[in-house]
Amino acid sequence: MDPVFEVEEHSLSDTLVPETLPLSFYTFDPDEHWAEPRESYWLSFSNFILRQERIQGPKVQALGQWADRTLSGEAHNLPNNESYLRVGFATESEYGDPAQFEPEVRFRLDIPTTKRKLRLVIESESDELIPLAERQRDRQLTEPERTDTQTTGAFRYISQIGDAINLSNDIGARLHLPPDAFWRTTAEKRWKAGASWAMRAQQRLYYYHKDGWGARTWFSASRYVGNGWRFWSSSELEWVHSDKKFEAAQIFGTDKRLNNRSTLTPRIGVLGESQPGWRTTSAFADLTWRYRLHSDWLFAEVIPALTFPREKSFKDQASMLFRVEMFFSGRINPDF
C-alpha cells in the first residue's frame, strides 16, 4: 500500500543556520555572526545593561504572575500578562538650547484573573488625562515636558458585544491623597475593508471626580503600499469638559522595517480646537528612526521634528531628540 502522505525531514544543521532564525534572535547583523568581539567601553557598558535585563525581566514577569494567581485564587496564570517597565534616557536639542539627558520611567502592572474577565491595572499614567496635542507628539517630548497625570489603579472588566466589539469598564482612582475616583468605558472594533485596508475604531467615555467627564473618538486605517512601506491615517476627536471645547487631530504616516534591527516612521499632523471657533492650533512633521540595540528589549531612537504652533505665529520650531530605552516586559512570551 502506498503511503497517504510523505513527511519532509530537514537536518538539524539546516534548521539552525543563522538565515532561518527569527529576526528577534539576532543581536547583530546576520553577516557578522562569525565576527570576534572588540574590547571597548561600550562593550563593558552594554554587558552591564544586558545583565540588568536578565535580572529585572524575570522579576517583572514573576510579580505579574504571582499577583494574577493571588487575585484569582487559581494555581495557574494566563499567558497574556501585559505588565511592563520602561526605563530610558532622552535628550532634546532645540534652537539655541543645549541638550540635557532626562530620565524616563513608565510602568504598568496588568493582572489578569483566570475565572472571570477581570483585571487589576496599575499604571504610571492615564492617556485620557494627557492633552491631545501632547499625546500625539509623545515620542518627541522628554519627561519634563509631559503632563504629570499621577499613578492610577483600577479594576477592569472585559466583555464583548457580539463577535466584533471588545468592551472594557474600569473603576478606580488616582493613587494620591485624597484619591480621585474615576470610571471609564472603552469600546473597540477591528475589521477589514476590502482586501487591502485594515480598519480600527475606538470610543471612550470617562468621568473623573475632580476633572469631570470627557469623551474620545478615534479611527484609523492602514494598508501596505509597496516596497515594504505601510501607510496609515488616524483621526481623533476629544471633548474636554473642563474647557468646554473639542480638540481634534489628523495624522498621516508611513512606516517600514529597513532591516532586522531598525524601522523608519515619517509622520505629518494637524491639531485643532473648537474654541473660540474651529481653528488650527498646531502642525508638525517628524521622522522616527528606531534601532534595536539588543534582542527585543533595548532600543535607541532618533527623532528630528518640526512644529508650527499657533502661539508662535506658526513659526517653525525645530528639535532633535535622542533616546535610549529599556523595555522589561512581564509577558510570558514577549513578541515585539
C-alpha positions as CSV (number, residue, x, y, z in Angstrom):
1,M,0.0,0.0,0.0
2,D,1.4,3.4,-1.0
3,P,1.7,5.9,1.9
4,V,-1.0,8.5,2.2
5,F,1.5,11.3,2.7
6,E,5.2,11.9,3.0
7,V,7.0,13.7,5.8
8,E,9.7,16.0,4.6
9,E,12.6,15.9,7.0
10,H,15.2,18.6,7.5
11,S,18.6,18.1,9.1
12,L,19.3,19.9,12.4
13,S,22.1,21.9,10.8
14,D,19.7,23.2,8.1
15,T,17.1,24.2,10.7
16,L,19.5,26.1,12.9
17,V,21.5,28.1,10.3
18,P,21.5,31.8,11.1
19,E,19.5,32.7,8.0
20,T,16.5,30.6,9.2
21,L,16.3,32.0,12.7
22,P,13.7,34.7,13.6
23,L,14.6,38.4,13.5
24,S,14.4,38.8,17.3
25,F,17.2,36.2,17.7
26,Y,19.9,38.4,16.3
27,T,21.8,40.9,18.4
28,F,23.9,41.7,15.3
29,D,23.5,41.6,11.5
30,P,23.5,38.1,10.1
31,D,26.7,38.6,8.1
32,E,28.5,39.4,11.3
33,H,27.8,36.2,13.2
34,W,31.4,35.0,12.9
35,A,33.0,38.3,13.9
36,E,35.1,38.5,17.0
37,P,34.0,41.0,19.7
38,R,36.2,44.1,20.2
39,E,37.1,45.3,23.7
40,S,35.7,48.8,24.3
41,Y,34.0,51.0,26.9
42,W,30.7,50.5,25.0
43,L,31.1,46.7,25.2
44,S,31.6,46.8,29.0
45,F,28.6,49.2,29.4
46,S,26.4,47.1,27.1
47,N,27.3,43.9,29.1
48,F,26.1,45.7,32.3
49,I,22.8,46.6,30.6
50,L,22.3,43.0,29.4
51,R,22.8,41.7,32.9
52,Q,20.1,44.1,34.2
53,E,17.6,42.7,31.7
54,R,18.3,39.2,32.7
55,I,17.9,40.1,36.3
56,Q,15.0,42.5,36.2
57,G,13.0,41.0,33.3
58,P,12.1,37.8,35.2
59,K,11.2,39.8,38.3
60,V,8.7,41.9,36.5
61,Q,7.2,38.7,34.9
62,A,7.1,36.9,38.3
63,L,5.4,39.8,40.0
64,G,2.6,39.8,37.5
65,Q,2.2,36.0,37.6
66,W,2.2,36.0,41.5
67,A,-0.4,38.8,41.6
68,D,-2.5,37.0,39.0
69,R,-2.6,33.8,41.0
70,T,-3.3,35.6,44.3
71,L,-6.2,37.7,43.0
72,S,-7.9,34.9,41.1
73,G,-7.3,32.1,43.7
74,E,-6.1,29.8,40.9
75,A,-2.9,27.8,40.7
76,H,-2.2,28.9,37.1
77,N,-1.9,32.2,35.4
78,L,-2.9,33.4,31.9
79,P,-0.1,33.8,29.3
80,N,-1.2,37.4,28.4
81,N,0.1,39.4,31.2
82,E,0.8,42.9,29.9
83,S,2.9,44.2,32.8
84,Y,5.9,46.2,31.7
85,L,8.6,48.6,33.0
86,R,10.1,51.1,30.5
87,V,13.3,52.9,31.7
88,G,15.1,55.3,29.4
89,F,17.1,58.4,29.0
90,A,16.2,61.1,26.4
91,T,17.8,64.4,25.3
92,E,16.3,67.0,23.1
93,S,18.1,69.9,21.4
94,E,16.2,72.9,20.1
95,Y,17.2,76.3,18.6
96,G,19.8,77.8,20.9
97,D,19.2,75.2,23.7
98,P,21.9,72.7,24.8
99,A,21.0,69.0,25.1
100,Q,20.5,67.5,28.5
101,F,19.7,63.9,29.3
102,E,16.5,63.4,31.2
103,P,15.5,60.0,32.8
104,E,12.1,58.5,31.9
105,V,10.2,55.8,33.8
106,R,6.8,54.3,32.8
107,F,5.2,51.2,34.1
108,R,2.0,49.1,34.0
109,L,1.1,46.2,36.3
110,D,-1.7,44.3,34.4
111,I,-3.0,41.4,36.4
112,P,-5.5,39.2,34.5
113,T,-7.6,36.7,36.5
114,T,-8.4,33.2,35.3
115,K,-12.1,32.6,36.1
116,R,-13.5,36.0,35.2
117,K,-12.6,38.6,32.7
118,L,-11.4,40.9,35.5
119,R,-8.0,42.7,35.7
120,L,-6.3,44.9,38.2
121,V,-4.4,47.6,36.2
122,I,-1.9,49.9,37.9
123,E,-0.1,52.3,35.6
124,S,2.1,55.3,35.8
125,E,-0.2,57.5,33.5
126,S,-3.7,57.5,32.0
127,D,-3.8,58.8,28.4
128,E,-7.2,60.4,28.8
129,L,-5.7,62.9,31.3
130,I,-2.9,63.9,28.8
131,P,-3.8,66.7,26.4
132,L,-4.5,65.6,22.9
133,A,-1.7,67.6,21.3
134,E,0.8,66.2,23.8
135,R,-0.4,62.6,23.3
136,Q,0.1,62.8,19.5
137,R,3.7,64.1,19.9
138,D,4.6,62.0,22.9
139,R,7.8,60.5,21.5
140,Q,9.1,64.0,20.6
141,L,9.0,65.1,24.2
142,T,11.2,64.4,27.2
143,E,9.9,63.8,30.7
144,P,9.9,67.4,32.0
145,E,7.7,68.4,29.0
146,R,5.0,65.9,29.8
147,T,1.9,66.4,31.9
148,D,2.1,64.6,35.3
149,T,-1.1,62.5,35.4
150,Q,-0.1,60.6,38.6
151,T,-0.3,56.8,39.1
152,T,-3.8,55.2,38.7
153,G,-5.2,51.9,39.8
154,A,-8.4,50.3,38.5
155,F,-10.3,47.1,38.3
156,R,-11.1,46.4,34.6
157,Y,-13.9,44.1,33.5
158,I,-13.6,42.9,29.9
159,S,-16.6,41.7,27.8
160,Q,-17.8,41.5,24.2
161,I,-20.7,42.9,22.2
162,G,-21.4,40.4,19.6
163,D,-18.4,38.8,17.8
164,A,-16.6,42.0,16.8
165,I,-16.7,44.7,19.5
166,N,-14.5,44.5,22.6
167,L,-15.8,46.4,25.6
168,S,-14.0,47.2,28.9
169,N,-15.2,49.0,32.0
170,D,-12.7,50.5,34.6
171,I,-13.4,51.6,38.1
172,G,-10.5,53.1,40.0
173,A,-8.7,56.1,41.4
174,R,-5.6,58.2,41.1
175,L,-3.3,57.0,43.8
176,H,-2.7,60.1,45.8
177,L,-4.3,61.8,48.9
178,P,-7.1,62.4,48.7
179,P,-7.8,59.8,45.9
180,D,-9.5,61.0,42.8
181,A,-12.1,58.3,41.8
182,F,-12.8,57.7,38.1
183,W,-14.8,55.5,35.8
184,R,-14.2,54.8,32.1
185,T,-15.6,52.6,29.4
186,T,-13.9,51.7,26.1
187,A,-15.4,50.0,23.0
188,E,-13.1,48.9,20.2
189,K,-13.6,47.2,16.9
190,R,-11.2,46.0,14.2
191,W,-12.2,44.9,10.7
192,K,-11.0,44.5,7.1
193,A,-12.3,46.8,4.3
194,G,-11.7,45.0,1.1
195,A,-8.6,43.1,0.5
196,S,-6.1,45.8,1.5
197,W,-7.4,48.1,4.2
198,A,-7.2,47.3,7.9
199,M,-9.6,49.5,10.0
200,R,-9.8,50.2,13.7
201,A,-12.2,52.3,15.7
202,Q,-12.3,53.1,19.4
203,Q,-14.9,55.0,21.5
204,R,-14.1,56.0,25.1
205,L,-16.2,57.7,27.7
206,Y,-14.8,58.6,31.2
207,Y,-15.6,60.5,34.4
208,Y,-13.1,61.8,37.0
209,H,-14.4,63.2,40.2
210,K,-12.0,66.2,40.1
211,D,-11.9,66.9,36.3
212,G,-15.4,65.9,35.2
213,W,-16.3,63.8,32.3
214,G,-15.0,63.5,28.8
215,A,-15.3,61.5,25.6
216,R,-12.9,60.5,22.8
217,T,-13.5,59.0,19.4
218,W,-10.6,57.6,17.4
219,F,-10.4,55.9,14.0
220,S,-7.5,54.6,11.9
221,A,-7.0,53.0,8.6
222,S,-3.8,51.3,7.2
223,R,-2.6,49.4,4.2
224,Y,0.6,48.3,2.5
225,V,1.6,50.4,-0.4
226,G,4.5,48.5,-1.8
227,N,8.3,48.0,-1.3
228,G,7.7,47.2,2.4
229,W,6.0,50.5,3.2
230,R,2.8,50.7,5.2
231,F,0.6,53.8,5.0
232,W,-1.8,54.7,7.9
233,S,-4.1,57.5,8.8
234,S,-5.6,58.3,12.2
235,S,-8.4,60.8,13.2
236,E,-9.3,61.7,16.7
237,L,-11.9,63.9,18.3
238,E,-12.0,64.6,22.1
239,W,-14.4,66.6,24.3
240,V,-12.6,68.4,27.1
241,H,-15.2,69.1,29.7
242,S,-13.1,71.5,31.9
243,D,-12.5,73.8,28.9
244,K,-15.9,73.2,27.3
245,K,-14.4,72.5,23.9
246,F,-13.5,69.9,21.3
247,E,-9.9,69.0,20.3
248,A,-9.1,67.2,17.1
249,A,-6.1,65.6,15.4
250,Q,-5.5,64.3,11.9
251,I,-2.2,62.3,11.4
252,F,-0.8,60.7,8.3
253,G,2.2,58.5,8.4
254,T,4.1,55.6,6.8
255,D,6.5,53.1,8.3
256,K,8.9,50.5,7.0
257,R,11.2,47.9,8.5
258,L,14.6,48.7,7.0
259,N,16.2,45.5,8.2
260,N,16.1,43.1,11.1
261,R,17.1,45.9,13.5
262,S,15.6,49.2,12.5
263,T,12.4,50.8,11.4
264,L,11.6,54.2,9.9
265,T,8.4,56.2,10.6
266,P,7.8,59.6,9.0
267,R,4.6,61.5,10.0
268,I,2.8,64.7,9.4
269,G,-0.1,66.0,11.5
270,V,-2.5,68.9,12.1
271,L,-4.1,69.7,15.5
272,G,-7.2,71.9,16.1
273,E,-9.8,73.0,18.6
274,S,-13.4,74.3,18.6
275,Q,-13.0,77.4,20.9
276,P,-13.3,80.3,20.3
277,G,-14.1,78.9,16.9
278,W,-12.8,75.9,14.9
279,R,-9.2,76.7,14.2
280,T,-5.8,75.1,13.7
281,T,-3.6,75.2,16.8
282,S,-0.5,73.4,15.5
283,A,1.0,71.4,12.7
284,F,4.0,69.2,12.9
285,A,6.2,66.8,10.9
286,D,8.6,64.3,12.4
287,L,10.8,61.3,11.4
288,T,11.4,58.4,13.9
289,W,14.3,56.1,13.3
290,R,14.1,53.3,15.9
291,Y,17.1,50.9,16.2
292,R,17.1,47.6,18.2
293,L,20.4,47.6,20.1
294,H,19.9,44.2,21.6
295,S,17.4,41.4,21.4
296,D,13.8,42.7,21.6
297,W,14.0,45.0,24.7
298,L,16.9,47.5,24.3
299,F,16.2,50.3,21.7
300,A,17.5,53.6,20.6
301,E,15.5,56.4,18.8
302,V,16.5,59.5,16.8
303,I,13.6,61.9,16.1
304,P,14.1,65.1,14.2
305,A,10.9,67.2,14.2
306,L,9.4,70.5,13.0
307,T,6.5,72.0,14.9
308,F,4.4,75.1,13.9
309,P,2.4,76.3,16.9
310,R,-0.2,79.0,16.7
311,E,1.2,80.8,19.8
312,K,4.4,81.3,17.9
313,S,2.5,82.6,14.8
314,F,3.2,79.2,13.1
315,K,6.9,79.9,13.0
316,D,8.9,76.7,12.7
317,Q,10.3,75.2,15.9
318,A,12.9,72.6,15.2
319,S,14.1,69.9,17.6
320,M,16.2,66.8,17.6
321,L,15.6,64.0,20.2
322,F,17.8,61.1,21.0
323,R,16.5,58.3,23.4
324,V,17.8,55.0,24.7
325,E,15.1,52.8,26.2
326,M,14.9,49.5,28.0
327,F,11.7,47.6,27.9
328,F,11.3,45.0,30.7
329,S,8.2,43.0,29.9
330,G,6.1,40.8,32.1
331,R,4.6,38.8,29.2
332,I,5.3,35.1,29.3
333,N,6.2,35.1,25.6
334,P,7.1,38.6,24.6
335,D,6.8,39.3,20.9
336,F,7.7,42.9,19.8
